[in-house]
Amino acid sequence: MSIKNSGLLLFILILLVSQNLSAKPTFEQYLADLKIQAFEQGYTTDFVDQVFADVSYHKKVVTADKNQPEAKLTLDKYLATRVPDWKVKKAVDLMAQHQVLLDQVEQQFGVQKRFIVALWGNESNFGNIMGKHSVINSLVTLAYEGRREALFKKQLFAALKILQQGHVELEQFVGSWAGAMGQSQFMPTSFLDYAIDFDNDGRKDIWNSKADVFASIANFLKSEGWSNQITWGRQVTVPDNFDFSLTGLKFSSKRLLSGWQALDVRRYDGGNLPNLPIKASLIAPDGETGRIYLVYENFHTLMRWNRSSYFGVSVSYLSDRIRKGS
């Protein structure tokens, strides 16, 4: 064999070995490796075998992850779907129904109850839509799919911790296709950071306990900087020649209400802005021709719950309508 041919053969062998080493493992191989990692983190064989016993690859979960809606909604259309009149009425009725409990949570955490109810309604339709996917199954499938493997593996091991701590039984450990759980739709890491056992039954039960749901929502907001001394913001108008480069949620874009007043920003009804020493950001979610808002620090806290400005406005709008009672 010539030196040239032997060199070509060696190259092919190296290529084949490298391809084999980089080949994606089967789902079963990946699952076996996850179980080994769980053992290494101190979970018992019985626990790991039970948790992973019925796990299988769910193609529908991957399809849902890859095919999230891309159509551009306007904020007006989004609000019409997220804050319909029936939801406002239901929110008002439920806040009255749970007033004693919500008052207790509001007093302890310093979060206005209308925002708690608004988040509850926005996330799970007041506990009626929590998802029916196995949390473990969804997270293993999404980690294996690989697009955001690190994220979903982190959520998976947080989910194992939740089960080990006994907050929920494996059969009831269900949520959205992406692993968001309970009436507050917490991801597992958020559950570990913010969930509260407000009814003192030994479990942080965001699936069934209204007390735990309300307190967990409030604890998230309080922990992330919520203040019950201010609201979220307000819709405003700007002059025709306004410089929209001043809009945005960056820290550098914040200025006192008096500063916005000096730039001819006004309440939506044309009145002057409040004469208060509060810093605010100006946002225009749909650009210069859409709705414009001055938002306070509490809105920034809502952005830490969900980074969508549409989401933040919809929760805030619902909270305002709850306050008005219609």
C-alpha positions, 0 to 999 in steps of 0.5 A, a space after each residue: 500500500 502506498 504512503 498516499 493510500 495509507 494516509 487516506 485510510 488513516 484519515 477515514 478511520 479518524 473521521 469515522 471514530 470522531 463521527 461515532 464519538 459525536 453521535 447523538 445518544 439514543 433517548 434510552 442512553 441519555 436517560 441512563 446517563 441522567 439517572 447516573 447523574 442523579 445517583 451522583 447527586 445523592 438520590 437513592 436507587 429506589 427514588 431514581 428508579 421510581 421517578 424515571 420508571 415511566 419516562 419516555 420521549 414525547 415528540 409532541 413536547 418537542 413540536 410545541 417547543 419548536 413551533 411556538 407562535 411567531 405571528 405578530 400580535 398587536 398589543 390591542 389584540 393581545 389584551 383583547 384575548 388575555 383580558 376579556 370582560 369575562 375574566 375581569 368579572 371572574 377576577 373581581 368575584 374571586 377576589 371577593 370570595 377569597 378576601 380574608 386570605 388575600 388580605 392576610 397575604 397582602 399584609 404579610 408580603 406587602 403586595 396588593 391583592 389585585 396584582 396577586 389575582 391578576 397574575 393568578 388569572 393570567 398564568 392559569 385562568 385562576 387554577 383551571 388551566 395548569 397543564 396535564 403533562 408529566 413534569 419529569 417527562 417534559 423536562 427529560 424530553 426537552 433536555 434530550 432534544 438539546 436546543 436548550 439542554 442546560 436549561 432543562 437539565 437544571 429544571 429537571 434536577 430542581 424537579 427531583 428536589 421538589 419530589 424528594 422534599 415531598 411537596 407533591 406526589 409523582 402522579 400529581 406532578 404535572 404542568 405545561 409542556 415546558 415544565 411550568 407547574 401549578 396555579 402560579 405556573 412556576 418552573 421548578 427552580 422558581 418553585 424552590 426559590 419562591 414557593 411558600 407553605 402558607 397553610 402550614 401543612 408541610 407542603 408547598 402545594 401550588 397545585 391545590 392550596 389557594 393559600 400556598 398559591 397566593 403566598 408564593 406569587 406574593 413572595 416572588 414579587 416581594 423577593 424581586 423588589 415589589 413595593 406596595 407604596 406605588 402601582 405599576 405605571 399608567 398609559 400616557 400620551 407624548 407630543 408629536 415631535 417626541 424622541 422615541 430613542 428615550 423609550 425602553 426599560 434600560 436603567 439609563 432610560 429611567 427618569 423622574 416623573 418631573 423629567 417626563 413632565 418637562 418633555 410634555 408626557 401627559 396622562 392619557 386624559 391629558 392631565 399632568 403626571 403625578 407630582 411624586 419623586 418616582 422614577 419611571 421608564 417610558 415604553 412603546 411595545 408597538 412602536 410610535 403608533 401604539 399604546 405608550 406607558 410610563 412604568 414604575 419599578 413594580 413593572 420591572 419586577 413583573 419583567 422578572 416574572 416574564 420578560 415580555 412587555 405584553 405580559 407585563 401590560 396585560 397583568 397590569 391592565 387586569 389589575 387596574 380593571 379589578 381595582 375598578 371592579 369592571 
